[in-house]
Amino acid sequence: DAKTTQPPSMDCAEGRAANLPCNHSTISGNEYVYWYRQIHSQGPQYIIHGLKNNETNEMASLIITEDRKSSTLILPHATLRDTAVYYCIVRGVGDKIIFGKGTRLHILP
Amino acid sequence: DAGVIQSPRHEVTEMGQEVTLRCKPISGHNSLFWYRQTMMRGLELLIYFNNNVPIDDSGMPEDRFSAKMPNASFSTLKIQPSEPRDSAVYFCASTLGSLPRIGELFFGEGSRLTVL
């Protein structure tokens, strides 16, 4: 079972930052937070992952709260191509990657 | 670089027929995963291989499903006999490393199966 809670859908205006929340209140100390996205009719695509510290790469930033019970994925300047389902996944060392229902992000022109 | 390659992209078959889905992982990757996606159940992990050996097949729905990885560059997922409820998109993914230390999974474009 997925260990995360995400809103089913969100809207964001093109060019603005998209902030996607994820609740993982039962996360344990050795579990990582992963984000993937799935653009329509394509396979899921890895975005970023982190343990405690905030992380940034060319695609996005991951902000994890100090108590690690929630996180936010930030797409700094959303484009229409960012329209997708975004999955937040909590995974411990040795665990399988289990996808939940995700958040359907709509980028509005 | 070539990504994960799956074939066929689309398959339409009749109930009772055998279906074979194929996957070529990224060269050098030593872990391979088969997922199934439906509207009702979302993305489900079916089976996971490491170094060509099946490590966890607890997600395989029933005996009609079987998966093999005869070498590092090829895997198959077979359904025999197929049923309408097997209709789904089947994804293959690969990565370098084993479960304790994997990071990023690279997914193929999927094989859309329709069983009439």
Interface residues (C-beta under 8 A of the other chain):
Chain A: Y36 S41 Q42 G43 P44 Q45 Y46 H49 Y87 V93 G94 D95 K96 I97 I98 F99 G100 K101
Chain B: V4 F33 Y35 G42 L43 L45 Y48 D56 F91 A93 L99 P100 R101 I102 G103 E104 L105 F106 F107 G108 E109 G110
